[in-house]
Amino acid sequence: MANTPNRWTDQRVETIIANLLRAGVILAASVVTLGGVIFLVRHGREIPHYAVFAGEPKELRSMRGILGAISFRGRNIIQLGLLILIFTPVARVAFSVAAFALGRDRLYVGLTLAVLAILVFSLTGGHF
């Protein structure tokens, strides 16, 4: 067992992170595309009014509203895809914390935890 190679080499961690980021972007793009198709099928013939700016409805500005994507509403699904895209790099930082912890690199665990805390703080609107 003394010759067992360390499974968490830098190369392996980088490969896992690259695959995580790739999968997150592909998943987000797929979800947004699905939402776009559903939205166009239901609302494709509507004529938009560009003279007045109308942001997203209030229900799509909260996690509860966005997670209403189960109802197969196009806008909800598009917003869900955008959330997946936003959380992909956050997942990368969280994975990095675990990888540094397994590598017993306390300095980088602390620094990466600080980055993760800042990300979570900013994504929650400054509220924990």
Order of alpha helices (4+ residues) and beta strands (2+ residues): alpha-alpha-alpha-alpha
